Amino acid sequence: MTAWASLPPSARLASALRARMRGPGGYYNSGNALGLVTGIAVQIATAPAGSHWGNAITARMIEFFAGTGSAVALTLTTLIFFCGGEAYHRAWARPDAPDVNLNRLGDFLSGIGAVGLGISLLLLGDPLLAATSGLLHAVGKFGSTLHRPGTPVLVWPASWPDPFRGAVLASRLPAMLTTTLALGSALPDAWAGGSFATPVMPLTLLGCYLLWAKADLLLFGIGTKASDQISTC
């Protein structure tokens, strides 16, 4: 019997979760899963009760995933982001982590996802977030796909933090501010007797953005390792 098989189920689960959180992929997909699961739970919790509750849930799920052009774009975007997160996870789970090619695949898929997110936000009538969470995010991810860490970008010195990773991190800030303001508006209404489902989504989204920002920060480490290698050559 192996040491792994001899562990109790709770210890094996904890070990598996720790392994999944190694590197940025675990944080990216934790945020993706948190947002998706909470969104579905809110749809179920707010469905009208009664004999047609099952039909109401089905209708809400269809509306949530494919009810509008924006919903379809967001659903496809979420799937792409999950694939990108898995590529990052595999890149950082290897003994010689990070695997540069797998990490570039994660960047590329995330760039495609960011384009889809921008389209979804534009269809929702939010050009500011489309330009930041979508366009700026995509520029950062596609730039990271093409850029060799540790090398200068035009007039940007190689010793400074990676500009493309920085663009991705900066793209989070307007959405985090918007989400925080929405949460601040929703909480007083909930405490005054309104629905506590109202602040759940902004609170969840804020948690998602913090997880994604943590992953963004971990990816800066690639540039640091590359710079160290160049300086020792």
C-alpha atoms as an extended CHARMM CRD file, in Angstrom:
* protein
*
       233  EXT
         1         1  MET       CA              0.0000000000        0.0000000000        0.0000000000  PROA      1               0.0000000000
         2         2  THR       CA              1.3610000000        3.4190000000       -0.9730000000  PROA      2               0.0000000000
         3         3  ALA       CA              1.6600000000        6.2880000000        1.4960000000  PROA      3               0.0000000000
         4         4  TRP       CA             -1.0420000000        8.1470000000       -0.4600000000  PROA      4               0.0000000000
         5         5  ALA       CA             -3.5200000000        5.2540000000       -0.1980000000  PROA      5               0.0000000000
         6         6  SER       CA             -2.9230000000        4.9520000000        3.5430000000  PROA      6               0.0000000000
         7         7  LEU       CA             -4.0220000000        8.5390000000        4.1860000000  PROA      7               0.0000000000
         8         8  PRO       CA             -7.5930000000        9.1760000000        5.3910000000  PROA      8               0.0000000000
         9         9  PRO       CA             -9.9760000000       10.6410000000        2.7670000000  PROA      9               0.0000000000
        10        10  SER       CA             -9.8890000000       14.1120000000        4.3570000000  PROA      10              0.0000000000
        11        11  ALA       CA             -6.0820000000       14.1990000000        4.1970000000  PROA      11              0.0000000000
        12        12  ARG       CA             -6.0980000000       13.0290000000        0.5830000000  PROA      12              0.0000000000
        13        13  LEU       CA             -8.6320000000       15.7130000000       -0.3060000000  PROA      13              0.0000000000
        14        14  ALA       CA             -6.5610000000       18.4010000000        1.4400000000  PROA      14              0.0000000000
        15        15  SER       CA             -3.4200000000       17.2030000000       -0.3590000000  PROA      15              0.0000000000
        16        16  ALA       CA             -5.1890000000       17.2430000000       -3.7290000000  PROA      16              0.0000000000
        17        17  LEU       CA             -6.4850000000       20.7590000000       -3.1140000000  PROA      17              0.0000000000
        18        18  ARG       CA             -3.0060000000       21.9790000000       -2.1570000000  PROA      18              0.0000000000
        19        19  ALA       CA             -1.6430000000       20.4720000000       -5.3720000000  PROA      19              0.0000000000
        20        20  ARG       CA             -4.3330000000       22.1970000000       -7.4220000000  PROA      20              0.0000000000
        21        21  MET       CA             -3.4630000000       25.5550000000       -5.8380000000  PROA      21              0.0000000000
        22        22  ARG       CA              0.2160000000       25.2980000000       -6.7890000000  PROA      22              0.0000000000
        23        23  GLY       CA              0.9110000000       28.1570000000       -9.1820000000  PROA      23              0.0000000000
        24        24  PRO       CA             -1.4650000000       30.6560000000      -10.7840000000  PROA      24              0.0000000000
        25        25  GLY       CA             -3.7620000000       28.1080000000      -12.4380000000  PROA      25              0.0000000000
        26        26  GLY       CA             -5.3230000000       27.0550000000       -9.1540000000  PROA      26              0.0000000000
        27        27  TYR       CA             -6.1400000000       30.6550000000       -8.2240000000  PROA      27              0.0000000000
        28        28  TYR       CA             -7.5120000000       31.4860000000      -11.6640000000  PROA      28              0.0000000000
        29        29  ASN       CA             -9.8160000000       28.4780000000      -11.7420000000  PROA      29              0.0000000000
        30        30  SER       CA            -10.8220000000       28.8920000000       -8.0920000000  PROA      30              0.0000000000
        31        31  GLY       CA            -12.0730000000       32.3510000000       -8.9980000000  PROA      31              0.0000000000
        32        32  ASN       CA            -13.7620000000       31.0130000000      -12.1350000000  PROA      32              0.0000000000
        33        33  ALA       CA            -15.4840000000       28.2310000000      -10.1870000000  PROA      33              0.0000000000
        34        34  LEU       CA            -16.5150000000       30.5480000000       -7.3510000000  PROA      34              0.0000000000
        35        35  GLY       CA            -18.1960000000       32.9760000000       -9.7400000000  PROA      35              0.0000000000
        36        36  LEU       CA            -19.9080000000       30.2510000000      -11.7580000000  PROA      36              0.0000000000
        37        37  VAL       CA            -21.2040000000       28.2340000000       -8.7980000000  PROA      37              0.0000000000
        38        38  THR       CA            -22.4400000000       31.3260000000       -6.9630000000  PROA      38              0.0000000000
        39        39  GLY       CA            -24.1900000000       32.6070000000      -10.0870000000  PROA      39              0.0000000000
        40        40  ILE       CA            -26.0240000000       29.3070000000      -10.4970000000  PROA      40              0.0000000000
        41        41  ALA       CA            -26.8830000000       29.1670000000       -6.7840000000  PROA      41              0.0000000000
        42        42  VAL       CA            -28.3570000000       32.6810000000       -6.8890000000  PROA      42              0.0000000000
        43        43  GLN       CA            -30.5290000000       31.7420000000       -9.8700000000  PROA      43              0.0000000000
        44        44  ILE       CA            -31.8390000000       28.7080000000       -7.9920000000  PROA      44              0.0000000000
        45        45  ALA       CA            -32.3410000000       30.5400000000       -4.6760000000  PROA      45              0.0000000000
        46        46  THR       CA            -34.2930000000       33.3960000000       -6.2550000000  PROA      46              0.0000000000
        47        47  ALA       CA            -36.5490000000       31.2370000000       -8.4290000000  PROA      47              0.0000000000
        48        48  PRO       CA            -40.2270000000       31.5620000000       -7.4800000000  PROA      48              0.0000000000
        49        49  ALA       CA            -41.4630000000       28.7050000000       -5.3060000000  PROA      49              0.0000000000
        50        50  GLY       CA            -44.4770000000       26.6610000000       -6.2530000000  PROA      50              0.0000000000
        51        51  SER       CA            -45.5780000000       23.7360000000       -8.3660000000  PROA      51              0.0000000000
        52        52  HSD       CA            -43.6650000000       25.0610000000      -11.3830000000  PROA      52              0.0000000000
        53        53  TRP       CA            -40.3990000000       25.5820000000       -9.4670000000  PROA      53              0.0000000000
        54        54  GLY       CA            -38.5380000000       23.0560000000      -11.6510000000  PROA      54              0.0000000000
        55        55  ASN       CA            -39.6690000000       24.7810000000      -14.8400000000  PROA      55              0.0000000000
        56        56  ALA       CA            -38.6580000000       28.1370000000      -13.3870000000  PROA      56              0.0000000000
        57        57  ILE       CA            -35.1780000000       26.8090000000      -12.5970000000  PROA      57              0.0000000000
        58        58  THR       CA            -34.8040000000       25.4540000000      -16.1290000000  PROA      58              0.0000000000
        59        59  ALA       CA            -35.8760000000       28.7810000000      -17.6080000000  PROA      59              0.0000000000
        60        60  ARG       CA            -33.4440000000       30.6620000000      -15.3700000000  PROA      60              0.0000000000
        61        61  MET       CA            -30.5520000000       28.3730000000      -16.2960000000  PROA      61              0.0000000000
        62        62  ILE       CA            -31.2550000000       28.8600000000      -20.0030000000  PROA      62              0.0000000000
        63        63  GLU       CA            -31.4260000000       32.6280000000      -19.4750000000  PROA      63              0.0000000000
        64        64  PHE       CA            -28.2750000000       32.5930000000      -17.3480000000  PROA      64              0.0000000000
        65        65  PHE       CA            -26.1440000000       30.6710000000      -19.8460000000  PROA      65              0.0000000000
        66        66  ALA       CA            -27.6660000000       31.5880000000      -23.2170000000  PROA      66              0.0000000000
        67        67  GLY       CA            -30.5480000000       34.0110000000      -22.7650000000  PROA      67              0.0000000000
        68        68  THR       CA            -28.8360000000       36.9260000000      -24.5040000000  PROA      68              0.0000000000
        69        69  GLY       CA            -25.8590000000       37.5520000000      -26.7520000000  PROA      69              0.0000000000
        70        70  SER       CA            -23.9490000000       38.8030000000      -23.7140000000  PROA      70              0.0000000000
        71        71  ALA       CA            -24.8000000000       35.6420000000      -21.7530000000  PROA      71              0.0000000000
        72        72  VAL       CA            -23.6180000000       33.4070000000      -24.6090000000  PROA      72              0.0000000000
        73        73  ALA       CA            -20.3610000000       35.3670000000      -24.9000000000  PROA      73              0.0000000000
        74        74  LEU       CA            -19.8180000000       35.1380000000      -21.1480000000  PROA      74              0.0000000000
        75        75  THR       CA            -20.5180000000       31.3890000000      -21.0960000000  PROA      75              0.0000000000
        76        76  LEU       CA            -17.9980000000       30.7250000000      -23.8720000000  PROA      76              0.0000000000
        77        77  THR       CA            -15.5450000000       33.0730000000      -22.1900000000  PROA      77              0.0000000000
        78        78  THR       CA            -15.8340000000       31.1800000000      -18.9050000000  PROA      78              0.0000000000
        79        79  LEU       CA            -15.0980000000       27.8750000000      -20.6440000000  PROA      79              0.0000000000
        80        80  ILE       CA            -12.0070000000       29.3880000000      -22.3080000000  PROA      80              0.0000000000
        81        81  PHE       CA            -10.8180000000       30.8570000000      -19.0050000000  PROA      81              0.0000000000
        82        82  PHE       CA            -11.1680000000       27.4250000000      -17.3760000000  PROA      82              0.0000000000
        83        83  CYS       CA             -9.0290000000       25.9110000000      -20.1560000000  PROA      83              0.0000000000
        84        84  GLY       CA             -6.4570000000       28.6730000000      -19.6900000000  PROA      84              0.0000000000
        85        85  GLY       CA             -6.4030000000       28.0680000000      -15.9510000000  PROA      85              0.0000000000
        86        86  GLU       CA             -5.8080000000       24.3710000000      -16.5190000000  PROA      86              0.0000000000
        87        87  ALA       CA             -2.9010000000       25.1630000000      -18.8670000000  PROA      87              0.0000000000
        88        88  TYR       CA             -1.3610000000       27.3700000000      -16.1750000000  PROA      88              0.0000000000
        89        89  HSD       CA             -1.8810000000       24.6390000000      -13.5740000000  PROA      89              0.0000000000
        90        90  ARG       CA             -0.0980000000       22.0380000000      -15.6780000000  PROA      90              0.0000000000
        91        91  ALA       CA              2.7000000000       24.4920000000      -16.4580000000  PROA      91              0.0000000000
        92        92  TRP       CA              3.3620000000       25.0660000000      -12.7640000000  PROA      92              0.0000000000
        93        93  ALA       CA              2.7510000000       21.4980000000      -11.5420000000  PROA      93              0.0000000000
        94        94  ARG       CA              5.7910000000       20.0880000000      -13.3700000000  PROA      94              0.0000000000
        95        95  PRO       CA              9.0730000000       19.4090000000      -11.5300000000  PROA      95              0.0000000000
        96        96  ASP       CA             10.8210000000       21.9670000000      -13.7770000000  PROA      96              0.0000000000
        97        97  ALA       CA              8.0460000000       24.5260000000      -13.2390000000  PROA      97              0.0000000000
        98        98  PRO       CA              7.0750000000       26.6710000000      -14.8740000000  PROA      98              0.0000000000
        99        99  ASP       CA              6.8870000000       25.0610000000      -18.2930000000  PROA      99              0.0000000000
       100       100  VAL       CA              7.2590000000       28.0480000000      -20.6170000000  PROA      100             0.0000000000
       101       101  ASN       CA              5.2650000000       26.6130000000      -23.5260000000  PROA      101             0.0000000000
       102       102  LEU       CA              2.3180000000       25.5770000000      -21.3640000000  PROA      102             0.0000000000
       103       103  ASN       CA              2.4410000000       28.9320000000      -19.6150000000  PROA      103             0.0000000000
       104       104  ARG       CA              2.2940000000       30.7000000000      -23.0030000000  PROA      104             0.0000000000
       105       105  LEU       CA             -0.7100000000       28.5390000000      -23.8940000000  PROA      105             0.0000000000
       106       106  GLY       CA             -2.3950000000       29.7360000000      -20.6990000000  PROA      106             0.0000000000
       107       107  ASP       CA             -1.6180000000       33.3350000000      -21.6720000000  PROA      107             0.0000000000
       108       108  PHE       CA             -2.9800000000       32.8270000000      -25.1800000000  PROA      108             0.0000000000
       109       109  LEU       CA             -6.2270000000       31.1830000000      -24.0390000000  PROA      109             0.0000000000
       110       110  SER       CA             -6.6960000000       33.8670000000      -21.3920000000  PROA      110             0.0000000000
       111       111  GLY       CA             -6.2290000000       36.5110000000      -24.0910000000  PROA      111             0.0000000000
       112       112  ILE       CA             -9.0050000000       34.9310000000      -26.1510000000  PROA      112             0.0000000000
       113       113  GLY       CA            -11.1650000000       34.7840000000      -23.0220000000  PROA      113             0.0000000000
       114       114  ALA       CA            -10.4910000000       38.4690000000      -22.3520000000  PROA      114             0.0000000000
       115       115  VAL       CA            -11.6870000000       39.3370000000      -25.8700000000  PROA      115             0.0000000000
       116       116  GLY       CA            -14.8980000000       37.4040000000      -25.1990000000  PROA      116             0.0000000000
       117       117  LEU       CA            -15.3110000000       39.1550000000      -21.8570000000  PROA      117             0.0000000000
       118       118  GLY       CA            -14.9170000000       42.5210000000      -23.5580000000  PROA      118             0.0000000000
       119       119  ILE       CA            -17.5930000000       41.6030000000      -26.1090000000  PROA      119             0.0000000000
       120       120  SER       CA            -19.9450000000       40.4930000000      -23.3270000000  PROA      120             0.0000000000
       121       121  LEU       CA            -19.4250000000       43.7370000000      -21.3970000000  PROA      121             0.0000000000
       122       122  LEU       CA            -19.8760000000       45.8050000000      -24.5530000000  PROA      122             0.0000000000
       123       123  LEU       CA            -23.1790000000       44.0500000000      -25.2660000000  PROA      123             0.0000000000
       124       124  LEU       CA            -24.2130000000       44.8900000000      -21.6940000000  PROA      124             0.0000000000
       125       125  GLY       CA            -23.5730000000       48.5660000000      -22.4550000000  PROA      125             0.0000000000
       126       126  ASP       CA            -20.4660000000       48.9970000000      -20.2980000000  PROA      126             0.0000000000
       127       127  PRO       CA            -17.7280000000       50.3310000000      -22.6320000000  PROA      127             0.0000000000
       128       128  LEU       CA            -15.4010000000       51.3260000000      -19.7540000000  PROA      128             0.0000000000
       129       129  LEU       CA            -15.1660000000       47.8090000000      -18.3430000000  PROA      129             0.0000000000
       130       130  ALA       CA            -15.0640000000       46.4140000000      -21.8920000000  PROA      130             0.0000000000
       131       131  ALA       CA            -11.9780000000       48.5460000000      -22.5070000000  PROA      131             0.0000000000
       132       132  THR       CA            -10.2680000000       47.5850000000      -19.2390000000  PROA      132             0.0000000000
       133       133  SER       CA            -11.3940000000       44.0880000000      -18.2170000000  PROA      133             0.0000000000
       134       134  GLY       CA            -11.5870000000       43.1520000000      -21.9040000000  PROA      134             0.0000000000
       135       135  LEU       CA             -9.1930000000       45.0670000000      -24.1630000000  PROA      135             0.0000000000
       136       136  LEU       CA             -6.4510000000       45.9370000000      -21.6550000000  PROA      136             0.0000000000
       137       137  HSD       CA             -6.5860000000       42.4170000000      -20.2470000000  PROA      137             0.0000000000
       138       138  ALA       CA             -6.3110000000       40.9290000000      -23.7370000000  PROA      138             0.0000000000
       139       139  VAL       CA             -3.3680000000       43.1780000000      -24.6370000000  PROA      139             0.0000000000
       140       140  GLY       CA             -1.5710000000       42.0570000000      -21.4820000000  PROA      140             0.0000000000
       141       141  LYS       CA             -2.2110000000       38.3580000000      -22.0810000000  PROA      141             0.0000000000
       142       142  PHE       CA             -1.3760000000       38.3670000000      -25.7990000000  PROA      142             0.0000000000
       143       143  GLY       CA              1.6870000000       40.4850000000      -25.0650000000  PROA      143             0.0000000000
       144       144  SER       CA              2.7750000000       37.9420000000      -22.4660000000  PROA      144             0.0000000000
       145       145  THR       CA              2.2960000000       35.1840000000      -25.0490000000  PROA      145             0.0000000000
       146       146  LEU       CA              4.7580000000       36.8480000000      -27.4450000000  PROA      146             0.0000000000
       147       147  HSD       CA              7.1620000000       38.5390000000      -25.0370000000  PROA      147             0.0000000000
       148       148  ARG       CA             10.2580000000       36.7180000000      -23.7710000000  PROA      148             0.0000000000
       149       149  PRO       CA             10.4790000000       37.4280000000      -20.0160000000  PROA      149             0.0000000000
       150       150  GLY       CA             13.5710000000       39.3010000000      -18.8980000000  PROA      150             0.0000000000
       151       151  THR       CA             14.0020000000       41.2160000000      -22.1690000000  PROA      151             0.0000000000
       152       152  PRO       CA             13.2500000000       44.9390000000      -22.6670000000  PROA      152             0.0000000000
       153       153  VAL       CA             10.0480000000       46.1160000000      -24.3990000000  PROA      153             0.0000000000
       154       154  LEU       CA             10.8110000000       49.1950000000      -26.5310000000  PROA      154             0.0000000000
       155       155  VAL       CA             11.8630000000       51.8250000000      -23.9520000000  PROA      155             0.0000000000
       156       156  TRP       CA             10.6820000000       49.7060000000      -21.0040000000  PROA      156             0.0000000000
       157       157  PRO       CA             13.8200000000       48.4620000000      -19.1590000000  PROA      157             0.0000000000
       158       158  ALA       CA             14.1050000000       44.7370000000      -18.5300000000  PROA      158             0.0000000000
       159       159  SER       CA             14.8010000000       45.4350000000      -14.8470000000  PROA      159             0.0000000000
       160       160  TRP       CA             11.3040000000       46.8900000000      -14.3550000000  PROA      160             0.0000000000
       161       161  PRO       CA              8.2320000000       44.7220000000      -13.6760000000  PROA      161             0.0000000000
       162       162  ASP       CA              6.8910000000       43.0450000000      -16.8150000000  PROA      162             0.0000000000
       163       163  PRO       CA              4.6150000000       45.6130000000      -18.5560000000  PROA      163             0.0000000000
       164       164  PHE       CA              2.2750000000       42.9990000000      -19.9840000000  PROA      164             0.0000000000
       165       165  ARG       CA              1.7700000000       41.2640000000      -16.6380000000  PROA      165             0.0000000000
       166       166  GLY       CA              1.2520000000       44.7290000000      -15.1720000000  PROA      166             0.0000000000
       167       167  ALA       CA             -1.4160000000       45.5120000000      -17.7770000000  PROA      167             0.0000000000
       168       168  VAL       CA             -3.3630000000       42.3990000000      -16.7770000000  PROA      168             0.0000000000
       169       169  LEU       CA             -3.1710000000       43.3260000000      -13.1010000000  PROA      169             0.0000000000
       170       170  ALA       CA             -4.1880000000       46.9320000000      -13.8530000000  PROA      170             0.0000000000
       171       171  SER       CA             -7.1830000000       45.6960000000      -15.8620000000  PROA      171             0.0000000000
       172       172  ARG       CA             -8.6550000000       44.2950000000      -12.6280000000  PROA      172             0.0000000000
       173       173  LEU       CA             -8.7480000000       47.6190000000      -10.7940000000  PROA      173             0.0000000000
       174       174  PRO       CA            -11.7720000000       49.3500000000      -12.4660000000  PROA      174             0.0000000000
       175       175  ALA       CA            -13.8690000000       46.1850000000      -12.1040000000  PROA      175             0.0000000000
       176       176  MET       CA            -12.8470000000       45.8080000000       -8.4530000000  PROA      176             0.0000000000
       177       177  LEU       CA            -13.8010000000       49.4340000000       -7.7930000000  PROA      177             0.0000000000
       178       178  THR       CA            -17.1470000000       49.0280000000       -9.5580000000  PROA      178             0.0000000000
       179       179  THR       CA            -17.8550000000       45.8170000000       -7.6450000000  PROA      179             0.0000000000
       180       180  THR       CA            -16.9430000000       47.4280000000       -4.3180000000  PROA      180             0.0000000000
       181       181  LEU       CA            -19.3070000000       50.3520000000       -5.0020000000  PROA      181             0.0000000000
       182       182  ALA       CA            -22.0950000000       47.9190000000       -5.9540000000  PROA      182             0.0000000000
       183       183  LEU       CA            -21.5210000000       45.9830000000       -2.7430000000  PROA      183             0.0000000000
       184       184  GLY       CA            -21.6010000000       49.1950000000       -0.7200000000  PROA      184             0.0000000000
       185       185  SER       CA            -24.9720000000       50.0700000000       -2.2620000000  PROA      185             0.0000000000
       186       186  ALA       CA            -26.4440000000       46.5910000000       -1.8310000000  PROA      186             0.0000000000
       187       187  LEU       CA            -25.5270000000       45.9700000000        1.8130000000  PROA      187             0.0000000000
       188       188  PRO       CA            -27.6410000000       48.8020000000        3.3770000000  PROA      188             0.0000000000
       189       189  ASP       CA            -30.6840000000       47.6350000000        1.3930000000  PROA      189             0.0000000000
       190       190  ALA       CA            -30.1550000000       44.0680000000        2.5720000000  PROA      190             0.0000000000
       191       191  TRP       CA            -29.8290000000       45.1280000000        6.2220000000  PROA      191             0.0000000000
       192       192  ALA       CA            -32.9680000000       47.2860000000        5.8430000000  PROA      192             0.0000000000
       193       193  GLY       CA            -35.0340000000       44.2250000000        5.0490000000  PROA      193             0.0000000000
       194       194  GLY       CA            -34.2660000000       43.6670000000        1.3810000000  PROA      194             0.0000000000
       195       195  SER       CA            -33.0480000000       40.4520000000       -0.1700000000  PROA      195             0.0000000000
       196       196  PHE       CA            -29.6680000000       39.1970000000        1.0020000000  PROA      196             0.0000000000
       197       197  ALA       CA            -29.2410000000       37.6880000000       -2.4800000000  PROA      197             0.0000000000
       198       198  THR       CA            -28.5560000000       41.1980000000       -3.7970000000  PROA      198             0.0000000000
       199       199  PRO       CA            -25.1050000000       41.6800000000       -2.2100000000  PROA      199             0.0000000000
       200       200  VAL       CA            -24.0750000000       38.0490000000       -2.7570000000  PROA      200             0.0000000000
       201       201  MET       CA            -22.9070000000       38.4790000000       -6.3560000000  PROA      201             0.0000000000
       202       202  PRO       CA            -20.8200000000       41.6470000000       -5.8450000000  PROA      202             0.0000000000
       203       203  LEU       CA            -19.2690000000       40.1100000000       -2.7190000000  PROA      203             0.0000000000
       204       204  THR       CA            -18.5020000000       36.9350000000       -4.6710000000  PROA      204             0.0000000000
       205       205  LEU       CA            -17.0900000000       38.8810000000       -7.6030000000  PROA      205             0.0000000000
       206       206  LEU       CA            -14.8190000000       40.8050000000       -5.2600000000  PROA      206             0.0000000000
       207       207  GLY       CA            -13.5170000000       37.4870000000       -3.9410000000  PROA      207             0.0000000000
       208       208  CYS       CA            -13.0250000000       36.2870000000       -7.5330000000  PROA      208             0.0000000000
       209       209  TYR       CA            -11.0300000000       39.3860000000       -8.4270000000  PROA      209             0.0000000000
       210       210  LEU       CA             -8.7940000000       38.9140000000       -5.4030000000  PROA      210             0.0000000000
       211       211  LEU       CA             -8.0930000000       35.3000000000       -6.4250000000  PROA      211             0.0000000000
       212       212  TRP       CA             -7.3860000000       36.3420000000      -10.0140000000  PROA      212             0.0000000000
       213       213  ALA       CA             -5.1310000000       39.1820000000       -8.8570000000  PROA      213             0.0000000000
       214       214  LYS       CA             -3.1800000000       36.6990000000       -6.7190000000  PROA      214             0.0000000000
       215       215  ALA       CA             -2.6500000000       34.5670000000       -9.8370000000  PROA      215             0.0000000000
       216       216  ASP       CA             -1.5650000000       37.6540000000      -11.8010000000  PROA      216             0.0000000000
       217       217  LEU       CA              1.0490000000       38.4180000000       -9.1540000000  PROA      217             0.0000000000
       218       218  LEU       CA              2.3890000000       34.8540000000       -9.2330000000  PROA      218             0.0000000000
       219       219  LEU       CA              2.9650000000       35.1730000000      -12.9840000000  PROA      219             0.0000000000
       220       220  PHE       CA              5.3690000000       38.0580000000      -12.3790000000  PROA      220             0.0000000000
       221       221  GLY       CA              7.7190000000       35.3840000000      -11.0180000000  PROA      221             0.0000000000
       222       222  ILE       CA              8.4450000000       34.1410000000      -14.5500000000  PROA      222             0.0000000000
       223       223  GLY       CA             10.0450000000       37.4550000000      -15.4440000000  PROA      223             0.0000000000
       224       224  THR       CA             12.0750000000       37.4260000000      -12.2170000000  PROA      224             0.0000000000
       225       225  LYS       CA             13.4370000000       33.9410000000      -12.9560000000  PROA      225             0.0000000000
       226       226  ALA       CA             14.2960000000       34.9270000000      -16.5210000000  PROA      226             0.0000000000
       227       227  SER       CA             16.0860000000       38.0620000000      -15.3460000000  PROA      227             0.0000000000
       228       228  ASP       CA             18.1070000000       36.0120000000      -12.8590000000  PROA      228             0.0000000000
       229       229  GLN       CA             19.1150000000       33.6120000000      -15.6010000000  PROA      229             0.0000000000
       230       230  ILE       CA             20.1960000000       36.4540000000      -17.8940000000  PROA      230             0.0000000000
       231       231  SER       CA             22.1980000000       38.1580000000      -15.1410000000  PROA      231             0.0000000000
       232       232  THR       CA             24.1480000000       34.9630000000      -14.4300000000  PROA      232             0.0000000000
       233       233  CYS       CA             25.0500000000       34.2930000000      -18.0530000000  PROA      233             0.0000000000
